[in-house]
Amino acid sequence: MEKIIDIQHLSKSFGTHEVLKDIDFSVEKGEVVCIIGSSGSGKSTLLRCVNLLEKPSGGQVIYKGENILDDKHDVYEYRKNLGMVFQQFNLFNNHNVLANCTVGQIKVLKRSKEEAEKVAMEYLRVVGMEQFVNAKPKQLSGGQKQRVAIARALSMNPDVMLFDEPTSALDPEMVGEVLKVMKELADLGLTMLIVTHEMAFAKEVADRVVFMDKGVIAEEGHPDTIFNNPTQERTREFLKRTLN
């Protein structure tokens, strides 16, 4: 398998507080990796270090065989290859749905308006939002906004999709519609790195589950192993708290 992202000895501190400690893990092409763990375990910080929204304090972020953290690499160019979906949607409130999905393509990828709109419509159809192209974000539900955010990220044709707790800001009845779209993307063979607290989703969709605790990867493996037969006591305790 081809490693798309390979994280080696990654650390991150905020002042004297060490949030990530000597993290090693990789994501292979076509793989769906779910990161689980308690609040404050470092999950979202790890994701933000992967796309360099946070600069790691140490270690390497290797993308397609090259360390992105050395000085000769353009962070901006690297980020073009990663689609990011945030907890809070981060849509442009002054743009309609279609413009939200084209502005990045036109500005960053230098696509023509016509081409950008064609690509955007393709992905708005994938997420079931094509009939809302003229709506502004304030006219949409949380679940609809998140589906637009997913279409916007997909429109940039990224190598990897990163999801940071994509359902945590949603009402319970809207969680399902977003997870359904993500499951369909996994079925299409998209490479995805997902921070989530949706355990049933991780169990069903992930190729690999990474359990983080206190800034380290405490355990990782196939969902069946992690959920049904974890080797670490702290994994067992976390799952007992979460699943009961």
C-alpha positions, 0 to 999 in steps of 0.5 A: 500500500502507498503511504500518503501521510506518515507521521514520525516522532511528532510532538506539540507543546503549548508553552510548558503543556505537552499536548502530543508526545512522540506520535508515530502513525501513517495513513495509506491510500484509500484507508479510513482511519478513525481517531477516538479518545477522551476530550483533551487527549490530543485528537484534534491537535494531531489533526491540526498538526497533520494539515499544519494549522498548528506547527508541530514542536518536533518530529516529521510530517511526511507527505508522499515520501517528503518531510513537509516540515523542512524549510524547502517545502511550501506549506500552502502547496501541501495544504492544497492536497488536504480537504478539511471539514471542521466542527463548526462548518466554517462556511462563508455566510455572505456566499450561497451554497454554490459559491461556497464550493467554487471560491476555493477552486477559482482562487487556489486551483485557478479553475475557471468559474465554469469548471469550478461550478461543474465540479461543485455541482458534482459533489453537491449531488454526492452529498445530496445538496444540489437543490440548495445551490442558491441558499445562503448558509443561514437558510440551512440546518446544521446537517445541511451546512456540514454536507455543504462543507464536505462538498466544498472540501471534496471540490478541491480534489484532495488526496486526503479528507480530514474530519475534526469531530464533524458531527459534534455541533449537530442536533442528534437527528442531523448526525445521521445524515452527515455520517451517511454521507461520510460512509458513502465517501468511504465506500467510494474509496476516499482516503479519510482521517476522522476524529470522532466520538461516534463509536458505532460509525468508527466500528462500521466504517474504519479500516483502522482505529487509533485510540489516543490518551493523554497525548499518546497513541495508547492503542491502534488496530482493526475496529474489531480488535479495538472495540471487542478485544482491546489489549490496553486497560485504558482503552477498555476503561474508555470504551466502558465509559463511552459505550455504556 
